[in-house]
Amino acid sequence: MMRRQWRLAVLATLLPLAASACATDPNAAPAQPVPADDPQLVGTAIQILLLLTVLSLAPAILVMVTSFTRIIVVLSLVRSAIGVPQLPPNQVLIGLALFLTAFVMAPVFREVNDDALQPYLAGTIGQEEALRRAEAPLRAFMLKQTRESDLAMLMKVAGQPKPENADDIPTYVLIPAFTLSELKTAFQMGFVMFVPFLVIDLVVSSALLSMGMMMLPPVVISLPFKLLLFVLVDGWSLIVGSVVGSFF
């Protein structure tokens, strides 16, 4: 009984508030519906859609137009050459590659910020002009690291005429050519770093075979020697210095 009276009291309190909230001013002009084909409304919706698309593709853009590809491939090859596929963990390698990418791309990002982002936020240039200015430093960086053979191959596949200068190369051709060049360079550097560890594996295998210890896996014996060699030569500093220095 008390619960029922309490519910009635609450309803009696809320009903006048709901009625006053729903009441409309009779003198107020009726709201005009916004037409669905309004160009301004459609343009805003398209801009929001494009912004969400760019945000969803941000990781792919980071991989395709920066130094991340070369760095992460080289670091992964070094880990495989040492013979410990689980160490360092993937999170550590990716984090190191991201910080090294920020270090390498800092001049490019600074130029994009000074020439495109800050003027756009200040309202001195439009969106199209900001995108054009932001694209120029990235194109210059990619052109510097891209092989001419890769550019020529993709220009031929795309059916584009031979470019007279760098401005004639479309961006959609430059990006995959840059990625192919980065992969080639990374695998070349990885092959050079594999050779010392391969020599250690061969020496250990020959020694075990000569002693008749064929049942003992050579990896078990060679792993400590490879780690010792890597520590003695300060391997991480050499690798990071070589990879970062290859961009300058």
N, C-alpha and C positions, 0 to 999 in steps of 0.2 A: 504493500500500500504506500509506504513512504517512497519507494523507488518510483512508483507511478506518478506521485505528486511532484517529485523532483524533475522528472522528464517533462511534465506539463509546464512547470515553471521555466525550464530552459527554453522550450518552444515558444512560450509567451514572450520571452525576452528577445529571441532571435527573429521572430516574424516581423516586428516593426522595423528592425534594422534591414532585413532583406527587402522589405517593401520600399523603404526609402532609397536603397541602393539601386533598385530596378526602376524607380520612378524617373521619368524624363520630363524635361522642361518643355511645355507646350509651345512656348515662343521660340524655342531653338530651331534653327534651320535643319532640315533632315540631312544626314551625312551623305555625301556624294560617293557613289561607288567608284573605285579606281578601275578604269578599263584594263582588261587583261593584255591588250596589245599596245599599251603605253610604251613608247621607245625608251624612255628613261628607266621605267621599271624593268623592262627586258634587258637593257644594258647592265643594270646593277646585278640582276640575277646571273647573267653570263660572267661578269667579273667575279662574283662570289664562287661560281662553279670552277672557273679557271684557277682561282686562288687555292681552293681545296684540292684541285688536281695537282698543282705544283707542290703543295705541302705533302701530299701522299707520295710524290715521286722524288722528294728531297734526298733520300738515301741513294737512289739510283743516280741522281744528278751529281751528288758528291763523289760517287765512285767514277763516273764517266768523264768528268771535266777537271779533275784535280789529280794530284800525285798519289792518291790513296792506293790505286791499283798496283803500281810498281812496288810501293813500300810493303804492302801486306803480302804480296806474292813472294818477295825476297825473304821476308821474315819467316814465312811458312816453309820455304825451301830450306832455310838454315835449320829450322827445328827438325825437319825430316832428315837432313844430312847428319845431324848429331846422333840421331837414332832414338830420340825420346819424343814420340808424336804427341804426348799429352802435356809436355812441359816445354815452355810456359803455356798456361791455359789460353784458350781462344780469347777470353775476355781481356787478358793482359796484352796479347798481340794486337787485337783490334784497338784497344785503348792507346797503346804506343803508336800504332799506325795513324790514328786520328790526331794525336798531338804532333807527330812529325809532319803530317799533312798540313796542319795549321801553321807550323813553322815555315814550311816551304812556300805555302800559298799566302803568307802574311803580306808581302808586297802587293800581290794581286788584289787581295781583299781590301787593303788600304786604299788602293787606287779606285776600286769600285765604290767604296764608301765615300771618298772625297769627291769623285766626279759624278756619281749617279745617285747614291742613296741620300746624302745630305741635301743636295739641291732639290731632289724630289720632295723630301719631307718639308723643306722650307717653302715649297710651292713655286719655285722659280722655273722649273721645267715640268713637262707633262710626263705621263706614264710611258708613252712610246719613246720619247727622248731618253728617259732614264734607262729603259731596257737596252736601247742602242748603246749608250755609254757603258753600261755594265757588261755588255757582251764583248766590247773591244779588248779589255785587258785579258779576259779569259781566252779569246781567240789568239791573242799574241802569245800567251803562255803555251797553248796547245800547239801552235805552229812551230814554236821553237823546239818542242820535244817530239815532233812527228816526222817520220821518215818520208822522203819524197816518193819512194817506191809504194808505200801504203796509200799515200794520197793519189798517186797516179792510178793504182789498181781500182780504188773505190770510185774515182771520177769516171773511169772507163765503164765500170759496172753500172753506175748511175746514168750513163749516157750523156754526161756533161762534156762540153768542149774543153780543150786544153786551156787552163787559166793563164792569163798574162801576168797577173800579180796575185798577192794573197787575198785581196778583197774579192776576187772572182770565185773563191772557193766557198761553196755553201756550208753553213754551219752543220747541217745534217750529214754532210760528207766528212767534215773535219773531225767530228766527235768519234765516230767508229774508227777512223784512221788513227787518231790519237790513242785510242784504247789498244788497237793492234800493236802499235809501236811500243806502248808501255809494257805489254805482255812479252814482246820479243826481248826488250831490254832486261826485264826482270828475269827471264829464263836464262839469258846469257850470263847475268851476274850470278844466278843460282848455280849454273854449271861450274863457274870458276871456284865458287865456295865449296862445291861438292868434292873437288879433286883431293884436297888434303885429307879429308875424312875417308875417302875411298882408298887412298894409299895406306892409311892405318888399318883399315879392314883387310886389305890384301896381305899386309905384313903379318898381322895376327893370324889370319887363316893359314898362311904358309908355315908359320911357326908351329901351330897346332897340328897341322898335317904331318910335318916332319917329325914331331914327337909322338905320332900315332894316337893323338887324342881326338879322334874323329867324332866321338859322341858328344863332345863338349861344344855347344854353339859358340861360334867366334864372336857373336854380338856381345855375349856376356863379358868376354875379356876385352874387347876393343872399346866398349862404351866408356869405361873409366879413363882410358888413354885419350879418347876424343874429348872428353870433358876437361881433362888436364891440359891438353893442347889449347882448347878454346879459352880456358881461364888464363893460361900463361901469356897468350898473345893479346889478351883483352879483346876478345872476339866481338862483343856487343858494340864497343866503341868503334872498332874498325868497320863493322857492317853498317852501323847507323851513319858514320861519317862518309862511307862510300856511297850509300844510297842517297843521302841528302846532298852530298857534293855533286852527284851526277845531274842534278837539276840546275846547277849554277855554272 
